[in-house]
Amino acid sequence: MAVYTRHLPQWKRDEIEEVKKNVGEYGLVGLIDTYGIPATQFQQIRRNLRATTEIKVMRNTLIEHAFTELGGSFEDLKEHITGHSALIFTNDNPFKLFKALEQTKTKRTAKAGEIAPEDIVVAKGPTSFKPGPIVSELQQAGIPATIEGGKVKIRETKTIVKAGEPVDRKQVGILAKLGVAPMDVGLSLHVALYQDQLYFPDVLGIDETEYYNKLVLAVQQAFNLSVNAAYPTAFTIEAIIGKAVRDARGLGIEAAIYEKAVIDEIISKAYRQMNTIKALVE
């Protein structure tokens, strides 16, 4: 046992040993962010994921102790522990885990000072508000408003907070009144260690439809390259032979090579050319 953890109380040692046991049983270890999740929602998420994952909430210092004892790649993982970290274990790959956690998220209204995870946009159009102080509140929040048909109307779509910027108190109030809930509530995968490699959300958050379309395009381009370059593979040999037959047939017709397979086409071509010349002469 490392000197760093030698004198820990037994209950802390038990916590660390449980982490080490889970590391031996699961192929992926991740750090998740639990900030702002109500206890009831957290427990529900935990139950929903129970079939494939194990979530362990423990003090950050004990997570550090466990990673220190495990060593290797866990030393790198230790650098990403935050104030609201918890551990997650699974045998799924990190892409599947990331998608599962994203599906746990719901929306809530913003609090003053919170950072917008994406552009917060208020769409133009009518509202249910009657004329009154709300017009001034909208304008102070940077949302152009007018009165139309006895109701307040937002004149144009407006981005009032850009991604990465804090939401101020005035914006919080008006967003809540408009029913705009820009903040995600749910478990976020902060980093995953899988097969000695660290994976982060910017890599894991792929657009599956776009990825699939790019893959299909790549297959089509590779197929066409193989056929046009006459590079035979199990997938393209029939197309290559078919192209060669068509090219040979076309060459036979153009060069008037008298061969059984193309003689009818040669005669038909000559007949068409004769009629064209005849029409020009007449």
KEVOZA-277114 format. One record per residue (C-alpha): x, y, z negated. Coordinates in steps of 0.05 Angstrom, whole numbers, padded with zeros to 5 digits, always signed. Layout:
BEGIN
XYZ;...
end
This chain:
BEGIN
+00000+00000+00000;+00025+00069+00017;+00048+00115-00039;-00002+00165-00013;-00060+00122-00038;-00028+00080-00094;-00061+00114-00154;-00132+00121-00127;-00189+00100-00173;-00220+00032-00157;-00284+00061-00127;-00243+00102-00078;-00201+00041-00061;-00265+00002-00047;-00288+00057+00001;-00223+00055+00038;-00223-00021+00042;-00293-00018+00071;-00268+00028+00127;-00210-00018+00142;-00258-00078+00143;-00303-00042+00193;-00243-00024+00237;-00228-00099+00241;-00300-00116+00260;-00315-00062+00311;-00280-00041+00375;-00295+00033+00369;-00286+00082+00311;-00313+00152+00317;-00320+00217+00279;-00390+00246+00282;-00413+00316+00262;-00472+00315+00213;-00479+00390+00204;-00549+00417+00195;-00585+00350+00199;-00642+00342+00148;-00635+00281+00104;-00699+00249+00130;-00679+00257+00202;-00609+00230+00187;-00638+00168+00155;-00685+00157+00213;-00628+00163+00263;-00588+00114+00222;-00645+00064+00223;-00654+00072+00298;-00581+00059+00312;-00572+00003+00261;-00574-00053+00313;-00511-00030+00347;-00474+00018+00301;-00451+00027+00229;-00449+00097+00200;-00407+00112+00139;-00413+00177+00101;-00355+00190+00054;-00309+00246+00031;-00261+00273+00082;-00202+00260+00036;-00220+00186+00034;-00226+00184+00110;-00156+00214+00113;-00131+00162+00063;-00160+00106+00105;-00132+00132+00170;-00064+00141+00137;-00063+00069+00115;-00086+00044+00183;-00031+00085+00218;-00018+00085+00292;-00073+00117+00334;-00112+00132+00270;-00060+00184+00252;-00082+00222+00315;-00155+00212+00298;-00142+00241+00229;-00126+00309+00260;-00199+00316+00282;-00233+00309+00215;-00278+00369+00202;-00319+00395+00144;-00381+00354+00162;-00349+00290+00189;-00376+00220+00180;-00351+00154+00209;-00387+00113+00261;-00369+00042+00283;-00394+00004+00343;-00375-00047+00396;-00405-00004+00451;-00359+00036+00496;-00352+00110+00481;-00395+00132+00540;-00453+00089+00517;-00446+00113+00445;-00443+00186+00467;-00508+00178+00507;-00543+00142+00449;-00524+00198+00401;-00546+00253+00450;-00614+00220+00452;-00622+00229+00377;-00621+00305+00384;-00681+00350+00376;-00687+00426+00381;-00695+00477+00326;-00695+00553+00320;-00629+00589+00310;-00603+00620+00246;-00566+00686+00242;-00492+00678+00257;-00498+00610+00290;-00461+00600+00355;-00504+00588+00417;-00487+00519+00446;-00510+00543+00515;-00539+00606+00546;-00603+00626+00511;-00651+00649+00564;-00720+00681+00557;-00762+00672+00619;-00804+00727+00649;-00880+00723+00646;-00940+00735+00601;-00939+00722+00527;-00995+00711+00476;-00977+00775+00438;-01023+00835+00435;-00993+00905+00442;-00957+00929+00379;-00889+00928+00345;-00871+00865+00384;-00855+00907+00445;-00802+00946+00407;-00774+00883+00377;-00767+00851+00446;-00732+00912+00474;-00684+00916+00414;-00666+00844+00427;-00650+00862+00500;-00714+00833+00529;-00751+00882+00576;-00825+00881+00560;-00889+00917+00583;-00964+00914+00572;-01007+00880+00624;-01079+00858+00618;-01080+00873+00544;-01022+00827+00529;-00946+00836+00524;-00909+00813+00586;-00835+00800+00594;-00815+00835+00657;-00754+00794+00678;-00716+00732+00658;-00660+00751+00612;-00600+00717+00581;-00598+00747+00512;-00542+00705+00482;-00487+00672+00522;-00458+00604+00505;-00405+00610+00451;-00431+00676+00424;-00465+00685+00355;-00539+00697+00349;-00554+00761+00309;-00611+00771+00260;-00655+00811+00308;-00648+00758+00362;-00664+00703+00312;-00730+00735+00294;-00754+00747+00365;-00732+00679+00389;-00772+00646+00334;-00834+00687+00352;-00826+00667+00425;-00818+00594+00406;-00748+00589+00435;-00710+00534+00399;-00639+00533+00426;-00602+00494+00372;-00591+00419+00376;-00604+00378+00314;-00576+00308+00313;-00512+00268+00309;-00456+00294+00354;-00397+00250+00372;-00336+00293+00356;-00283+00243+00378;-00279+00168+00389;-00220+00120+00385;-00228+00063+00434;-00173+00016+00456;-00120+00062+00426;-00146+00121+00468;-00182+00184+00442;-00245+00205+00478;-00277+00274+00471;-00346+00301+00490;-00320+00339+00551;-00301+00272+00582;-00359+00231+00556;-00415+00279+00575;-00419+00260+00648;-00478+00269+00694;-00495+00197+00711;-00535+00214+00773;-00479+00258+00801;-00427+00205+00783;-00468+00151+00818;-00477+00194+00881;-00402+00207+00884;-00388+00133+00876;-00436+00116+00933;-00404+00169+00977;-00335+00142+00962;-00356+00072+00981;-00387+00097+01046;-00324+00136+01063;-00279+00077+01047;-00322+00032+01090;-00320+00080+01149;-00244+00088+01142;-00234+00013+01142;-00278+00004+01204;-00248+00062+01244;-00177+00042+01226;-00192-00031+01242;-00168-00052+01173;-00204-00117+01160;-00234-00134+01092;-00288-00183+01070;-00337-00125+01069;-00320-00093+01136;-00298-00149+01183;-00367-00157+01215;-00373-00082+01227;-00302-00080+01256;-00317-00138+01304;-00384-00106+01323;-00349-00039+01338;-00295-00075+01379;-00349-00110+01420;-00385-00044+01433;-00320-00009+01451;-00299-00066+01497;-00366-00066+01531;-00364+00010+01540;-00293+00005+01569;-00315-00050+01617;-00372-00008+01643;-00332+00056+01650;-00274+00020+01685;-00321-00022+01728;-00289-00087+01706;-00331-00142+01737;-00346-00188+01679;-00409-00228+01667;-00428-00191+01602;-00426-00122+01635;-00439-00132+01709;-00513-00114+01702;-00495-00048+01667;-00442-00032+01720;-00493-00042+01776;-00545+00000+01738;-00494+00055+01728;-00476+00054+01802;-00549+00056+01822;-00561+00117+01777;-00501+00152+01807;-00526+00137+01877;-00594+00167+01863;-00561+00229+01834;-00519+00239+01897;-00579+00225+01941;-00620+00278+01905;-00564+00329+01913;-00558+00315+01988;-00632+00319+02001;
end
